[in-house]
Amino acid sequence: MQPEASNASAQGRLIGRRILVTGAASGIGRAIAELFLAAGASVAMLDRQWSVTPHQEHPRALVLEADITDGESVDAAVFRAVGMFGGLDGLVNAAGISNTDWADQVTLDDWRKVLDVNLTGTFIVCRACLPHLRAAPAATIVNLSSGQGLQPFSRRSAYAASKAGVIAFSKSIAMEWAPEIRVNTICPGAVDTPMVRAGYSEDSLRDQVAPRYALGRIGAPIEIAQAALYLTSAEASFVTGIVLAVDGGRSYH
Ligand SMILES: NC(=O)c1ccc[n+]([C@@H]2O[C@H](COP(=O)([O-])OP(=O)(O)OC[C@H]3O[C@@H](n4cnc5c(N)ncnc54)[C@H](O)[C@@H]3O)[C@@H](O)[C@H]2O)c1
């Protein structure tokens, strides 16, 4: 059994850093925001909807409501974050939506929606943050793709296309925005979040999904957050343009 990841080892690794995290109300984005707060960062937590606002009282957290497909709402949120923190040193794009329709059945509206949120939304937020990141001393971007962006399954055409797009986009801006900004991509395997719970029963996660993984289980959000922490921290100062699979061994064989 592997040791369980926790927030305890994060202490001090992001002190003084000001990071915007999208998709921060749920799942992986929320785990990243919590870990980054534990690591000493100031965190602007952006999501399109907040049913609960658990971190509103944390002195280094700022809760923002914005839709990443809407340039004006993203600009306003970034403006608020910069106003509050005095700048931005990092960005994590974790907002995303899923789609499991067959390619011959997905509606054009749904296809466009998945591409709009997962790919164009990532672009919109990166571009809105760019001038602020360029002004920071050692800025970072981490974009969440997926194992589906590397090795797609059937019934994932729109989602896989959007996530492959995130990989290509991230590599391209890693070249364009270097050396000021390091840009890296994480490709998680299946992780226990509301997104995955919406698509699979407990039985199918155990009997069908987990056996695809060398480690024999799906991931926990904190395990993806630890990878985002590494890529955002100074420990990864010579790492840019990479695509890091954090998937318990689904994609290596
Ligand atoms: N959970 C997994 O197994 C898995 C695997 C690979 C990749 N990913 C990726 O990781 C990221 C996080 O996934 P998750 O499982 O935590 O999902 P989740 O559904 O738990 O959380 C996604 C969050 O993104 C927000 N969001 C969606 N559309 C938005 C928009 N237009 N504007 C602002 N916020 C928006 C949602 O409100 C939600 O809070 C996604 O990009 C997902 O594609 C997840």
The ligand as an SDF file (V2000), in Angstrom:
LIG
                    3D

 44 48  0  0  0  0  0  0  0  0999 V2000
  -11.9630   13.4460  -11.8890 N   0  0  0  0  0  0  0  0  0  0  0  0
  -11.2730   12.8330  -12.8310 C   0  0  0  0  0  0  0  0  0  0  0  0
  -11.2310   11.5930  -12.8950 O   0  0  0  0  0  0  0  0  0  0  0  0
  -10.4920   13.6250  -13.8420 C   0  0  0  0  0  0  0  0  0  0  0  0
   -9.6000   12.9030  -14.6570 C   0  0  0  0  0  0  0  0  0  0  0  0
   -8.8460   13.6070  -15.5900 C   0  0  0  0  0  0  0  0  0  0  0  0
   -8.9840   14.9640  -15.7100 C   0  0  0  0  0  0  0  0  0  0  0  0
   -9.8480   15.6360  -14.9090 N   0  0  0  0  0  0  0  0  0  0  0  0
   -9.9530   17.0860  -15.0780 C   0  0  0  0  0  0  0  0  0  0  0  0
   -9.6630   17.7120  -13.8500 O   0  0  0  0  0  0  0  0  0  0  0  0
  -10.4110   18.9320  -13.7540 C   0  0  0  0  0  0  0  0  0  0  0  0
  -11.2340   18.9070  -12.4650 C   0  0  0  0  0  0  0  0  0  0  0  0
  -12.1590   17.8360  -12.5350 O   0  0  0  0  0  0  0  0  0  0  0  0
  -12.9940   17.3240  -11.2780 P   0  0  0  0  0  0  0  0  0  0  0  0
  -13.0900   15.8660  -11.3970 O   0  0  0  0  0  0  0  0  0  0  0  0
  -12.4780   17.9540  -10.0550 O   0  0  0  0  0  0  0  0  0  0  0  0
  -14.4440   17.9040  -11.6540 O   0  0  0  0  0  0  0  0  0  0  0  0
  -15.5780   18.5540  -10.7540 P   0  0  0  0  0  0  0  0  0  0  0  0
  -16.8150   18.4710  -11.5780 O   0  0  0  0  0  0  0  0  0  0  0  0
  -15.5870   17.9650   -9.3930 O   0  0  0  0  0  0  0  0  0  0  0  0
  -15.1040   20.0690  -10.6330 O   0  0  0  0  0  0  0  0  0  0  0  0
  -15.0420   20.8950  -11.7750 C   0  0  0  0  0  0  0  0  0  0  0  0
  -15.3300   22.3140  -11.3440 C   0  0  0  0  0  0  0  0  0  0  0  0
  -15.2330   23.1490  -12.5110 O   0  0  0  0  0  0  0  0  0  0  0  0
  -16.2730   24.1040  -12.4300 C   0  0  0  0  0  0  0  0  0  0  0  0
  -16.5990   24.6080  -13.7680 N   0  0  0  0  0  0  0  0  0  0  0  0
  -17.1410   23.8920  -14.7860 C   0  0  0  0  0  0  0  0  0  0  0  0
  -17.3810   24.7130  -15.8170 N   0  0  0  0  0  0  0  0  0  0  0  0
  -16.9960   25.9740  -15.4440 C   0  0  0  0  0  0  0  0  0  0  0  0
  -17.0140   27.2270  -16.0780 C   0  0  0  0  0  0  0  0  0  0  0  0
  -17.5230   27.3840  -17.3120 N   0  0  0  0  0  0  0  0  0  0  0  0
  -16.5170   28.2980  -15.4090 N   0  0  0  0  0  0  0  0  0  0  0  0
  -16.0300   28.1530  -14.1480 C   0  0  0  0  0  0  0  0  0  0  0  0
  -16.0060   26.9780  -13.4880 N   0  0  0  0  0  0  0  0  0  0  0  0
  -16.4910   25.8930  -14.1400 C   0  0  0  0  0  0  0  0  0  0  0  0
  -17.4540   23.3590  -11.8140 C   0  0  0  0  0  0  0  0  0  0  0  0
  -18.4090   24.2610  -11.2560 O   0  0  0  0  0  0  0  0  0  0  0  0
  -16.7460   22.5040  -10.7680 C   0  0  0  0  0  0  0  0  0  0  0  0
  -16.6940   23.1670   -9.5030 O   0  0  0  0  0  0  0  0  0  0  0  0
  -11.2770   18.9970  -15.0050 C   0  0  0  0  0  0  0  0  0  0  0  0
  -10.6180   19.7840  -15.9790 O   0  0  0  0  0  0  0  0  0  0  0  0
  -11.3480   17.5560  -15.4550 C   0  0  0  0  0  0  0  0  0  0  0  0
  -11.5890   17.4480  -16.8360 O   0  0  0  0  0  0  0  0  0  0  0  0
  -10.6190   14.9940  -13.9710 C   0  0  0  0  0  0  0  0  0  0  0  0
  1  2  1  0
  2  3  2  0
  2  4  1  0
  4  5  1  0
  4 44  2  0
  5  6  2  0
  6  7  1  0
  7  8  2  0
  8  9  1  0
  8 44  1  0
  9 10  1  0
  9 42  1  0
 10 11  1  0
 11 12  1  0
 11 40  1  0
 12 13  1  0
 13 14  1  0
 14 15  2  0
 14 16  1  0
 14 17  1  0
 17 18  1  0
 18 19  2  0
 18 20  1  0
 18 21  1  0
 21 22  1  0
 22 23  1  0
 23 24  1  0
 23 38  1  0
 24 25  1  0
 25 26  1  0
 25 36  1  0
 26 27  1  0
 26 35  1  0
 27 28  2  0
 28 29  1  0
 29 30  1  0
 29 35  2  0
 30 31  1  0
 30 32  2  0
 32 33  1  0
 33 34  2  0
 34 35  1  0
 36 37  1  0
 36 38  1  0
 38 39  1  0
 40 41  1  0
 40 42  1  0
 42 43  1  0
M  CHG  2   8   1  16  -1
M  END
$$$$
